[in-house]
Amino acid sequence: MSYEFITVERDGPVTLFTLNRPEVMNACHSPMHFEMDDAINKFAADPEQWVGIITGAGDRAFSAGNDLKWQASGGERKSPASGFAGIATRFDLNKPMIAAVNGVAMGGGFEIALACDLIIASDNAVFALPEPRVGLAALAGGLHRLPRAIGVKRAMGMILTARRVSAREGYDLGFVNEVTTPADLMATARKAAATIGECSPMSIRASKEAVMKGLDEPSLEAALRNQAKYESVSALFRSEDLIEGPLAFAQKRPPVWKGR
């Protein structure tokens, strides 16, 4: 499938997804949702791809969210089962995703970033869930992920006022992992991806799945009891990487991960 509204680049085990509608601040419409869904499906299925990065084209915006002008003009509002930008309701992706936020991340744009595992932001990035100002609500995950990320009271302070938050405040609140300059943003995101790539991809997937599913368990006890049943954890204990890691350590050499 060729893409019109996104670009996809592969650099070793890292896939870079770029939302590519800079003329509308990378606002998302139905065709973009389906393109992202297809691209992330392929990333998830590719054993050679271990880490994903999502960013926006240009220097103004990561994504301004839902394309309201497209909607107002009668454009279709369909989306895939994976939700907004092919990621908002994708709960089976065990590979880590990094949001490299290069400017405005409003509404759905913020929700894309929140759906990622790490958020690295340029110091000109701005985050908000402004939907109530246009008679909408952040129902693509923002109302649920933000409280889980920073706590209910802090999240309500953003949600109920629809206020804008800088990258630095986002870092202080706890939903941004790192703040850097616009010039250094992609290098910083790629460095984070490379650091993740130094670890066993089997271990990384097991860790991500254990965290995410464990948060949905009724208690810590249940999470500890059930984690061995999670698919990625079971796969880790059947993997070649489980043998390679201790062997490399004993032989005092860097491990050669197979991701299987």
C-alpha positions in Angstrom: 0.0 0.0 0.0 1.4 3.4 -1.0 0.7 6.3 1.4 -0.5 9.8 0.6 -0.8 11.3 4.1 2.0 9.6 6.0 5.6 8.6 5.4 7.3 5.4 6.7 11.0 5.0 7.0 13.0 2.1 8.3 16.5 2.5 9.8 17.7 -0.9 11.0 15.2 -2.2 13.6 13.5 1.3 14.0 10.5 2.4 12.0 9.7 6.1 11.8 6.1 7.1 11.1 5.6 10.7 10.0 2.2 12.3 9.9 2.5 14.2 6.7 -0.2 16.9 6.3 1.9 20.0 7.3 -0.5 22.4 5.5 -3.2 21.6 8.1 -0.7 21.1 11.0 -0.8 17.3 10.5 -4.5 17.1 11.5 -5.9 13.6 11.1 -8.8 12.6 8.9 -10.2 9.3 7.9 -7.7 8.5 5.1 -4.8 9.1 7.5 -6.3 6.9 10.2 -6.4 4.0 7.7 -2.9 4.6 6.4 -1.5 4.7 9.9 -3.5 1.5 10.7 -1.9 -0.3 7.7 1.6 1.0 8.5 1.5 0.0 12.2 0.0 -3.4 11.3 3.0 -4.0 9.1 5.4 -2.8 11.8 3.8 -5.1 14.3 4.1 -8.1 12.0 7.7 -7.5 10.9 10.1 -9.5 13.1 13.0 -7.2 12.0 11.3 -4.0 13.4 11.7 -3.6 17.1 10.9 0.1 18.0 8.6 2.7 16.4 8.8 6.5 16.4 5.9 8.8 15.5 6.4 12.4 14.6 4.9 15.2 12.5 6.0 16.8 9.3 7.3 20.3 9.4 8.3 22.4 12.4 4.9 23.7 13.6 3.0 20.6 14.7 3.1 17.0 15.8 -0.6 16.9 15.1 -3.4 19.4 15.6 -5.7 16.5 16.2 -9.0 15.8 14.4 -9.4 17.7 11.1 -12.5 19.7 12.0 -12.6 21.4 8.6 -12.6 18.0 6.9 -15.4 17.0 9.2 -17.4 20.2 8.7 -17.1 19.9 4.9 -18.8 16.5 5.0 -15.7 14.3 4.9 -16.2 10.7 6.1 -15.5 10.1 9.7 -14.7 6.4 9.6 -11.7 5.0 11.5 -10.2 1.5 11.8 -10.6 -0.8 14.8 -7.2 0.5 16.0 -8.8 3.9 16.4 -7.5 7.5 15.9 -4.3 7.4 13.8 -4.3 3.7 13.9 -3.0 3.6 17.5 -5.6 5.1 20.0 -7.4 1.8 20.6 -4.6 -0.6 19.6 -4.1 -2.6 22.8 -2.2 -5.6 21.4 1.0 -3.8 20.3 3.8 -5.1 22.4 6.6 -3.3 20.6 7.6 0.1 22.2 6.5 3.3 20.5 8.1 6.7 21.0 6.3 10.0 20.3 8.7 12.7 19.0 6.5 15.8 19.6 7.8 18.6 17.4 5.3 21.3 18.1 1.5 21.5 18.7 -0.1 18.3 20.0 -3.7 19.2 20.4 -6.7 17.0 21.1 -6.2 13.8 19.0 -2.6 14.8 18.5 -2.0 14.7 22.2 -4.0 11.4 22.3 -1.6 9.9 19.8 1.3 10.9 22.0 -0.3 9.5 25.1 -0.9 6.2 23.3 2.9 5.9 22.8 5.1 4.5 25.6 7.5 7.5 25.7 7.0 11.1 24.9 10.1 13.1 23.9 9.2 16.8 23.2 10.9 19.8 21.7 10.8 22.8 23.9 8.3 24.5 21.6 5.8 21.7 22.0 2.3 22.5 23.4 -0.2 19.9 24.7 -3.9 20.2 25.3 -7.2 18.5 25.2 -9.3 21.4 23.9 -12.3 19.5 22.7 -14.8 21.0 25.1 -14.1 24.4 23.5 -15.7 23.1 20.3 -18.4 21.0 21.9 -16.5 17.7 21.8 -14.7 15.5 24.3 -11.4 13.7 24.1 -12.8 10.3 23.6 -9.9 8.8 21.7 -8.1 7.9 24.9 -7.1 11.2 26.4 -9.7 11.2 29.1 -8.5 7.8 30.3 -4.7 7.8 29.5 -4.0 11.2 31.0 -5.3 10.4 34.5 -3.4 7.1 34.4 -0.3 9.0 33.5 -0.3 11.9 35.9 -3.1 11.2 38.4 -6.8 12.3 38.5 -6.5 15.7 40.0 -3.7 16.9 37.7 -5.4 15.5 34.7 -8.7 17.1 35.6 -6.8 20.4 35.9 -6.0 20.1 32.2 -9.2 18.4 31.0 -11.8 20.6 32.6 -10.1 23.8 31.6 -8.9 22.7 28.2 -5.7 24.7 28.9 -2.5 24.5 27.0 0.6 23.0 28.7 4.2 23.5 27.6 6.7 20.7 27.1 8.4 21.8 30.3 5.2 21.7 32.4 4.4 18.3 30.8 7.7 17.1 32.0 7.0 18.4 35.5 3.5 16.8 35.4 5.0 13.5 34.4 3.6 12.8 30.9 6.7 14.0 29.0 9.8 11.8 29.5 12.4 14.3 28.0 12.5 17.8 26.7 15.0 18.9 24.1 15.5 21.5 21.4 13.7 21.3 18.0 17.0 20.8 16.3 17.9 17.8 18.6 14.5 16.3 18.8 14.8 13.5 16.2 18.4 12.7 17.3 17.1 12.4 20.9 14.2 10.1 19.9 16.5 8.0 17.8 19.0 7.7 20.7 16.1 6.5 22.9 15.1 4.0 20.3 18.8 2.8 20.0 19.1 2.5 23.8 15.9 0.3 23.8 17.4 -1.7 20.9 20.4 -2.6 23.1 18.0 -4.7 25.1 16.5 -8.0 24.1 13.4 -7.2 22.1 11.8 -10.3 23.6 12.4 -8.8 27.1 11.2 -5.4 26.0 7.9 -6.8 24.7 7.4 -9.0 27.8 8.1 -6.0 30.0 5.6 -3.7 28.1 2.9 -6.3 28.1 3.4 -7.1 31.8 3.1 -3.4 32.7 0.1 -2.7 30.6 -1.9 -5.8 31.4 -0.8 -5.7 35.1 -2.3 -2.3 35.5 -5.7 -3.8 34.5 -5.4 -6.6 37.1 -7.5 -6.2 40.2 -4.5 -6.3 42.5 -0.7 -6.5 42.7 -1.1 -10.1 43.8 -3.2 -10.9 40.7 -0.7 -9.2 38.4 2.2 -11.2 39.9 0.2 -14.4 39.7 -1.0 -13.9 36.1 2.0 -12.4 34.4 3.4 -15.7 33.4 0.3 -16.3 31.3 0.8 -13.2 29.2 1.7 -14.0 25.6 4.9 -12.0 25.4 6.1 -13.2 28.8 5.5 -16.8 27.7 7.3 -16.1 24.4 10.3 -14.7 26.3 10.8 -17.9 28.2 10.7 -19.9 25.0 13.1 -17.6 23.2 16.7 -17.8 22.0 17.3 -14.5 23.6 16.7 -16.0 27.0 19.7 -18.2 26.4 21.8 -15.6 24.6 21.6 -13.0 27.4 23.2 -15.0 30.2 25.6 -16.7 27.8 26.9 -13.3 26.5 27.2 -12.0 30.1 29.3 -15.1 31.1 31.5 -14.7 28.0 31.9 -11.0 28.6 30.7 -10.0 25.2 27.8 -7.9 23.8 24.7 -10.1 23.3 23.5 -10.8 19.7 19.7 -10.5 20.0 17.5 -12.5 17.6 14.2 -11.2 18.7 12.9 -14.8 18.8 
